Amino acid sequence: MDNADIAVAKRRADLMSSDFGLPLEVIEVRAEVRAFAEKVLRPCSMELNTRVESRDAFPRQILQAMAEAGICAIPFPADVGGRGLTNPTLALVVALEEIGYFSAGIASALGDGQLILVGQTLNRASPDLRMRYLPLIVGGKIVCSFATSEPAASTDLSPDSMKTVATKVEGGWRINGRKRWITNAVAADIILVLCKTGERSQSMLLVETRNNGVTVYDPDLKMGNHPQLTSDVLFENSFAPDKNVVGAVDSGLRAALGALTAGRVGIGAIGVAMAQAAFDLACDHMERRSVFGKELARYQHWQFTFADHAIAIEQARLLYYKAAAMLDGGHLADVESAMAKVAGSRLAVDVARDAVQVCGAYGFVKQLSATGERRAVEAIYRDSKIGEIYEGANEVQKWIIARRIF
């Protein structure tokens, strides 16, 4: 059993938050996924969140455990082996909050990357692609990557910035170019690749990685989110048959942006998860730690600071609930998704920073060598920053919101 403080933190969301308005099926999914996270992720959370990235570190056993627990089936229809829920997006992002409470990297790699970016894109693809790959994703049988970013193109995915090119040949497409920051690439069986297919057009192609001119480099060594392995991927005359075009030819950017809209809701939920975990750890510490004769929790400065954080956590949680519910209802939710991402990711950084501050050296340390005691706050602080950057930097999300205002 992991002896980290996150293993015994008091779950204060149960005191501060309400299930008012949440569908029963979503409440049931949350309880189910929380039980899974407590059993599977809590004991190994410190090891997951602090180990150095390597090819061997891909969390395949956790992916298989998620599939066996039915978590990978949450967002999908019954015809491909999914649960066929009425509120699949809302149920999934609520599940990501439960997983992200113990490991944001696992939630991002195996939830957002695998189930939202790839899974939901394929769910809107041709019947052939849906039936070929979605049952494998539901069963945890394959690992998937979503490749849009490049060395000089990430936030800007326009044709002018993109250098990866797919050339039409007999029976399909030949792909050449390099993608960067590609989640799960070191273990991927398939990669959805956004490519230029014309001077001003792009297409999304499904590329099988084995024996197909695909070179995946070693994982990047990052500040945080260590379980989310990212790598460069080089395509050298890689082949995608015509049947592997996702959506229509030349409509790839629309497919990518549609997936990223849903993914941003997931990033918001994961941000709430990190904020809640940091909040819980800091509050536990403040109730135990005495300074100048009284507990830190009795000082008005910290009371007001964490009261403000409690308000912000509830606001961010309700924002991602609303955005997910809108997507489930078939509504355009680009602004709501942007709001959810900005609110959740910014909040994670703010709460984690204050958690480090109030915990003092206990917030800054990973492990006390003298006692073996391990502390989780520093990993949450490191993990939180990427939420403000990936899947569309928060500055871009504010631009999306501003376009609606003005």
WOCOR-V850940 format. One record per residue. N is the residue number from 1. D_LAST is the distance of its C-alpha to the last C-alpha in Angstrom with 1 decimal. Layout:
<<N | D_LAST> <N | D_LAST>>
//
This chain:
<<1 | 53.5> <2 | 50.8> <3 | 51.5> <4 | 47.9> <5 | 46.4> <6 | 43.7> <7 | 46.6> <8 | 47.3> <9 | 44.1> <10 | 43.6> <11 | 40.7> <12 | 38.8> <13 | 36.1> <14 | 38.8> <15 | 39.1> <16 | 35.4> <17 | 33.6> <18 | 34.2> <19 | 34.5> <20 | 33.2> <21 | 31.5> <22 | 32.4> <23 | 34.4> <24 | 38.1> <25 | 38.1> <26 | 35.4> <27 | 37.4> <28 | 40.5> <29 | 38.9> <30 | 37.8> <31 | 41.4> <32 | 42.8> <33 | 40.6> <34 | 41.2> <35 | 44.9> <36 | 44.6> <37 | 42.7> <38 | 45.3> <39 | 48.1> <40 | 47.0> <41 | 44.3> <42 | 45.4> <43 | 48.8> <44 | 47.4> <45 | 44.0> <46 | 45.1> <47 | 46.8> <48 | 43.9> <49 | 41.3> <50 | 43.6> <51 | 45.6> <52 | 45.0> <53 | 43.4> <54 | 46.0> <55 | 46.6> <56 | 48.9> <57 | 46.2> <58 | 44.2> <59 | 44.3> <60 | 46.0> <61 | 48.0> <62 | 45.0> <63 | 43.4> <64 | 46.6> <65 | 46.8> <66 | 43.3> <67 | 44.3> <68 | 47.6> <69 | 45.8> <70 | 43.6> <71 | 40.3> <72 | 39.6> <73 | 40.0> <74 | 37.3> <75 | 34.3> <76 | 36.5> <77 | 38.0> <78 | 41.7> <79 | 42.6> <80 | 42.2> <81 | 43.7> <82 | 40.7> <83 | 40.6> <84 | 38.9> <85 | 36.8> <86 | 34.5> <87 | 31.9> <88 | 32.5> <89 | 29.2> <90 | 29.2> <91 | 32.9> <92 | 32.5> <93 | 29.8> <94 | 31.9> <95 | 34.8> <96 | 33.0> <97 | 32.5> <98 | 36.3> <99 | 37.2> <100 | 34.8> <101 | 36.4> <102 | 39.4> <103 | 38.0> <104 | 34.4> <105 | 35.8> <106 | 37.6> <107 | 34.6> <108 | 32.5> <109 | 35.2> <110 | 36.9> <111 | 34.1> <112 | 30.8> <113 | 32.3> <114 | 35.1> <115 | 34.0> <116 | 30.3> <117 | 29.5> <118 | 32.8> <119 | 33.9> <120 | 30.9> <121 | 30.5> <122 | 34.1> <123 | 33.8> <124 | 31.6> <125 | 34.0> <126 | 37.1> <127 | 39.9> <128 | 42.1> <129 | 39.9> <130 | 39.0> <131 | 42.7> <132 | 43.9> <133 | 41.7> <134 | 40.1> <135 | 43.5> <136 | 44.2> <137 | 41.0> <138 | 41.8> <139 | 45.3> <140 | 44.3> <141 | 46.4> <142 | 44.0> <143 | 41.6> <144 | 38.3> <145 | 35.8> <146 | 32.4> <147 | 32.2> <148 | 29.0> <149 | 28.9> <150 | 31.0> <151 | 32.3> <152 | 29.7> <153 | 27.0> <154 | 25.5> <155 | 21.7> <156 | 21.7> <157 | 23.5> <158 | 23.1> <159 | 26.3> <160 | 26.5> <161 | 26.8> <162 | 29.0> <163 | 32.8> <164 | 34.3> <165 | 35.7> <166 | 37.3> <167 | 39.9> <168 | 41.2> <169 | 45.0> <170 | 47.4> <171 | 46.5> <172 | 43.3> <173 | 41.3> <174 | 42.4> <175 | 39.8> <176 | 39.9> <177 | 37.7> <178 | 36.9> <179 | 34.4> <180 | 33.8> <181 | 33.1> <182 | 34.3> <183 | 35.0> <184 | 38.4> <185 | 39.5> <186 | 42.9> <187 | 43.9> <188 | 41.8> <189 | 43.7> <190 | 40.7> <191 | 37.5> <192 | 34.5> <193 | 33.6> <194 | 30.6> <195 | 32.2> <196 | 31.7> <197 | 33.6> <198 | 32.7> <199 | 31.2> <200 | 27.7> <201 | 28.3> <202 | 29.0> <203 | 31.0> <204 | 31.7> <205 | 35.5> <206 | 37.7> <207 | 40.3> <208 | 43.4> <209 | 44.3> <210 | 48.1> <211 | 50.1> <212 | 47.2> <213 | 46.6> <214 | 44.2> <215 | 44.7> <216 | 43.1> <217 | 43.4> <218 | 44.3> <219 | 41.5> <220 | 39.4> <221 | 40.5> <222 | 37.4> <223 | 36.7> <224 | 36.2> <225 | 35.7> <226 | 39.1> <227 | 39.8> <228 | 36.8> <229 | 38.7> <230 | 36.6> <231 | 38.3> <232 | 38.1> <233 | 39.1> <234 | 40.8> <235 | 41.2> <236 | 44.1> <237 | 44.8> <238 | 43.8> <239 | 44.1> <240 | 41.9> <241 | 43.5> <242 | 41.6> <243 | 41.7> <244 | 39.6> <245 | 36.5> <246 | 33.8> <247 | 32.1> <248 | 32.2> <249 | 33.0> <250 | 30.0> <251 | 27.6> <252 | 28.0> <253 | 24.5> <254 | 23.2> <255 | 26.0> <256 | 25.3> <257 | 21.6> <258 | 22.7> <259 | 25.2> <260 | 23.0> <261 | 20.6> <262 | 23.7> <263 | 25.0> <264 | 22.2> <265 | 23.1> <266 | 26.6> <267 | 25.7> <268 | 24.1> <269 | 27.4> <270 | 29.5> <271 | 27.7> <272 | 28.5> <273 | 32.0> <274 | 32.5> <275 | 31.1> <276 | 33.5> <277 | 36.4> <278 | 35.9> <279 | 35.6> <280 | 38.8> <281 | 40.7> <282 | 39.8> <283 | 40.7> <284 | 44.0> <285 | 44.7> <286 | 43.9> <287 | 46.3> <288 | 49.1> <289 | 48.8> <290 | 50.5> <291 | 49.9> <292 | 52.0> <293 | 53.6> <294 | 50.7> <295 | 48.3> <296 | 44.9> <297 | 43.4> <298 | 44.8> <299 | 43.0> <300 | 40.1> <301 | 37.9> <302 | 38.0> <303 | 37.9> <304 | 34.6> <305 | 33.1> <306 | 33.9> <307 | 33.0> <308 | 29.5> <309 | 29.7> <310 | 31.0> <311 | 28.0> <312 | 25.6> <313 | 27.8> <314 | 27.6> <315 | 23.9> <316 | 23.5> <317 | 26.2> <318 | 24.6> <319 | 21.3> <320 | 23.2> <321 | 25.3> <322 | 22.4> <323 | 20.9> <324 | 24.4> <325 | 25.3> <326 | 22.3> <327 | 23.5> <328 | 27.0> <329 | 25.9> <330 | 24.6> <331 | 20.9> <332 | 18.0> <333 | 17.3> <334 | 15.3> <335 | 12.8> <336 | 15.9> <337 | 18.0> <338 | 15.8> <339 | 15.9> <340 | 19.6> <341 | 20.4> <342 | 18.8> <343 | 20.4> <344 | 23.7> <345 | 24.2> <346 | 23.3> <347 | 25.5> <348 | 28.4> <349 | 28.5> <350 | 28.3> <351 | 31.0> <352 | 33.2> <353 | 33.2> <354 | 34.3> <355 | 36.8> <356 | 38.3> <357 | 38.5> <358 | 40.1> <359 | 42.5> <360 | 43.5> <361 | 45.7> <362 | 45.8> <363 | 42.1> <364 | 42.6> <365 | 45.7> <366 | 45.9> <367 | 49.6> <368 | 52.3> <369 | 55.2> <370 | 57.8> <371 | 57.0> <372 | 55.0> <373 | 52.2> <374 | 48.8> <375 | 45.4> <376 | 42.2> <377 | 39.5> <378 | 39.6> <379 | 38.9> <380 | 35.9> <381 | 34.5> <382 | 35.1> <383 | 33.7> <384 | 30.5> <385 | 28.9> <386 | 28.4> <387 | 26.0> <388 | 23.4> <389 | 24.1> <390 | 25.2> <391 | 23.6> <392 | 20.4> <393 | 20.2> <394 | 18.1> <395 | 16.0> <396 | 15.1> <397 | 14.4> <398 | 12.0> <399 | 10.2> <400 | 10.3> <401 | 8.9> <402 | 6.0> <403 | 5.3> <404 | 5.7> <405 | 3.8> <406 | 0.0>>
//
